[in-house]
Amino acid sequence: MDDHWLVRPTTIRKLWVASIAILALLVATDIWIHHHEHFTLDGIFGFYAWYGFAICVVMVAFAKALGAMIKRPDTYYDD
């Protein structure tokens, strides 16, 4: 049976390349945007992209830690 087109390695690679290209273009548009910075840090080129990525990493790490703290054993409902 033929694999679905979304699970083929060539398609996955093309999707990664396209996603990275789109993200790079979106960050590059930061050149033409005038920022009204409130702090020194938010005037740096690509700040919002890096900030969003960092916050996403923090949220994933927090969710993993929270899941490890509140998880139940597999036999929780058997008792």
C-alpha angles and dihedrals in degrees: 000000000000118000120247111263092243094060097050113111092230092054092047090052091049091050091051092049092047093047093050091047092051092048091049091051091050092051090046090058086068087083092071098041119094109219124208095211121200095187131027093249098058092060093065117112111267093005096143093050092051092042092051091048092049093049090049090053091049092050092050092048091048092049091050092049092047091048091051091051098048103032120122128218118263091252095053095115094041093070 
